[in-house]
Amino acid sequence: MSKTHALKIPSPKGIASDFSRGSVLFVGTATVVIRYAGFTILTDPNFLHAGDHAHLGYGLTSRRLTNPALEIEELPPLDLCLLSHFHGDHFDRVAAERLDKDLPIITTPHATRALHAKGFRNLHSLDTWGAIDVFKGESRLRVTSMPGRHAPGPLAALLPQVMGSMLEFGMEDGMTLYSMYISGDTLLIDELKEIPRRYPDIFLGLFHLGGTKILGLLTVTMNAKQGVEAVRIIHPHTAIPIHYNDYTVFKSPLEDFQRAVEGANLPVEMVYLAHGEAYEFEVPAMQARLRAVGGS
């Protein structure tokens, strides 16, 4: 088991964390804003506009087809950024220029080196199954790096190292109250089967789809069929597809995934978000506690 690191986030005095409910705002691509237990977390910041080009390495670019639901200046105050890998459609030049260089960023070793070169100072690198505990006031968040692979076989070495993430929220000294899985830009790989063995009760899963093709040939993110199978393997209570319609290299639209879901009989609640929409959730353990207190 990899070593668990620790990070402390300053907490405003006199403001209690709300453990009973939270939200996930879909900004676009793989960018979401997660708010729960006093934490505000940004994932894979991509704020390019329609018509802009993201750099994918080796001289390859892809044109953005959509606008982000928020401009980077409209983001709420952030506690940390979670980055699945260093690619131009996940950490773009807008983020590189305008994010606070002292914002804590949890990511892969490869991305850590790239971000350090761009002047970011508060970087936390995780290998697969490595974890970091983040504390803020009475709240605790454990982020654990999940298996991920961006290309098949030996070709994976040509693309950036990628990770999924498991977010386990709770009180500072208590049990996990809410767990959230984020797939990252992974393909359907055997290592994903280990995730539900270690985490059998995942409340929410965010799945990067899109069926991204490089040079029109090499598939490097899950298409509709693979996405359905990944949801079946991870088996969260609720699943939300993201990363599906924003760039010209995305070849498997959301509609393909929706059709595949309809025929799959998945025992999972599926939620579809348009850019700018938020999924709001209640936390069963805390709702039960609140009902008990209210009825006493």
Secondary structure, DSSP 8 states (H G I E B T S, - for coil): ---EEEEE----TT-----SEEEEEEEETTEEEEEETTEEEEES-----TT-EEEEETTEEEEB-S--SS-GGGS---SEEE-S---TTTS-HHHHHHS-TTS-EEE-HHHHHHHHHTT---EEE--TT-EEEEEETTEEEEEEEE---SSSGGGGGGS----EEEEEEEETTS-EEEEEEE--S----GGGGHHHHH-S--SEEEEE-S--EETTTEE-S--HHHHHHHHHHH--SEEEEESSSSBTT--S-HHHHHHHHHTTT-SSEE----TT-EEEEE-HHHHHHHHHHHH-
